[in-house]
Amino acid sequence: MKSQLSAKENNKLVAIKSELNRLRPMFDHGEWPRPYTPLASLAHAYGVGVTKVKGCVVKHYRNNCSTKRKERSDAGDTLFNSAAKRNKLYTPYNHFKKLQRKQNPGERILADNDLKEAWSKCDEAVRHRCWLGAEEEKLIAANIVGEIKKALQKTNGSISWERLAVYVAGGEDKVQPVSRTAIAKYVMATEGFHYFETRTLPQCTTEHTKRWRMEWATSFFIFWEGAKLVASKVQIVYFHIDEKWFYLLVIRKNNKAVPVWGVQGVFNRIHHKSAIDKILAICGIAYVPHSSDLRRGGTAKKLTITRCGDMVEAKKDSYKRVYNKDGTGYTYPKVPENLLRRKGELYFENQEITGSKEVVKGERKFALTKWLRDTFMVDLVRYCQYLEAKLGKRIHVRGQWDNASPDTKLLLLALMQSCSMSEDGSGRASLPTARSRTSWMRPSSLLWPSLCRPSKALSLEAGTSNARCSGRWS
């Protein structure tokens, strides 16, 4: 149903109802013939009640044929700008009710009748404190607009309505004179209000950072806009490398217990939920954008995912931990059924990631140099060979390492320079000669001319902003 008819709609309704009033006496006993119900049909057509239709004519003439609505005497007055409204709302009794509800959340005393009875039994000291609290609420409400503005400016709008109401009230333990809903409605009614997400921009405070950012942005758009110009002959392959930690124990909420088959739930004993064993894996993926345009989507391909570690030989027998039934402690029973690892057998050991050294102070490490040369580059080259045969285009490789330090990026840059396809086409990554290594570094201005010339090895672009790696297989 409509909340209010417009002036034009109301005049039409009055005219139709006046005509119905004129026609009604023409029928027997002044009743409409069945099954006609013109009043109900008219009310349904205008989306109003039958009572509105019945009294619209009388009300129209009573208002001197005017459709103008009555205006409230307090129109536009709010708690923020009207002292009369504040005096009416912020009374000692109302302050007492809000104070009791805040100090006794969830109790039966929250009922109005109980609070009214408790207020009648209060002594003068309590009533005086409530009077002071009511006066404080009036003062807060009178100056609340400035407080809201100050809080929003101080936090740049990054504050919830609940926290804003608490800030205006003066703290968590204070009675809130204005609810978060009232504050939200007032602020949202201001001109130009809208929500926005937290945004980030590069920090460009010095001339160096401004120039660095400008060069990076320029080279980024030059590359990808230029890639579309040669899309008929060259396909861009964008790779991404990242390392992630994985929990060995995954919390599942839909485990199946089938007692008939002897399937029961078991407890996975751990010292603490933050002490669950984890493994570190490093992954490399390739992304092939359609027509070398990032905005058109593309195909993602997992090149490799490798667990960071190696098989090592056990130095001694080890046994599982067995907890005492009374929970007082645990032991390591040296019995065959409790054997965890036998001396001399190989088992997988997690290792820390390093640059190129496989052993540091007697401890084995996971060397990125070896993984890039023997695993990632081999899989990348093979995938480029597959794309070249499938698409009939030369392949240009470009990529990044997520959240990597400058040293890691430089390492990847150097390794891509040193890795090339062997002449026999076996897909094995090998070290080229010093002579071929000098042709890897290419400035951005020479990148696209170089794509038009065949080459025997991966090429690399060294950007000026950071150690961006870019290579071409052909």
Order of alpha helices (4+ residues) and beta strands (2+ residues): alpha-alpha-alpha-alpha-alpha-alpha-alpha-alpha-alpha-alpha-alpha-beta-beta-beta-beta-beta-beta-beta-beta-beta-beta-beta-beta-beta-alpha-alpha-beta-alpha-beta-beta-alpha-beta-alpha-beta-beta
